[in-house]
């Protein structure tokens, strides 16, 4: 190949696959067939965005083999081979790929290789392929003699602790997010629309080397600020409006979340007071939550803090962050049992508020890294409500 686009060294990809095979051996899994964009990217470097997700594009890894086998649509052969560490691949496509059906190619290749004996792990924690495609994949694997099991947790857990290079990418993503938030702040003014603000924020991040996020960026103003996760519209921002801005900076597909609330003029005093208390919540969590604590400890400490200051958030949770492809960047939620905030784990810290009487909402969202000495917050942007 004339060139390769790889965000990590060949040695790091080799180690990731070694870790996967070791985990497969420990869990009595002979072969895994990976279909999620996140895991395909993590183990191979291929950053395919899967339109529609109809076909079971993926990679097969056997615990006793040194290399994996990739299966892809024929029209993406060059893309796959020049943006991944793939050495062996087979292609399909009913019209443009010589009439080769995907399941025929996948099953016949794996059966001939002897990789369908024993337990075959698949990913149920993914949007890809679509339900129909996934059901057919399982049926075809079982029809060839495999015992199909869900290996989602085992596979995803390998990505739990971020490598130094991964952390560098997330920090770069955070810098890009800060650039976007500063651009949004400058764009918020009476007469501008939500989409105007969004355009300035996203444009500045693209110019800074950012990439398209896995979830659409969000700007909500005035009475629409209560619509947490609402899409941005043509609504014109007016004096006195609350404006929420929430998005991720993205670098090499690694995401860093950032959310802030602005007000065009002086905000209502009780909302400003609530946001000052919300801004302090991170300092409380940083003091209380130590390396290795359960992720749920972040939620418990936050809940106790808000109770002590007599503020009730609409949402005070979070989830892990890392690689993200559409339609989501969200990982493991804080309330999920069995996960610890170990050094090298990255999460967002997502606190949102709803003020029913005024039909207004606010937010403060950050990205956190657990280090050997404690929690590091990646953004230094003011956390309480900002007046523009």
Helices and strands as residue ranges (DSSP letters): H 10-26, E 31-34, H 37-44, E 58-62, E 69-73, G 74-76, H 77-82, E 89-92, H 102-113, E 119-122, H 131-143, E 147-150, H 152-157, H 164-187, H 194-207, E 218-221, G 222-226, E 242-251, E 254-263, H 269-288, E 293-294, H 296-308, E 315-317, E 340-341, E 346-355, E 360-370, E 375-377, E 386-387
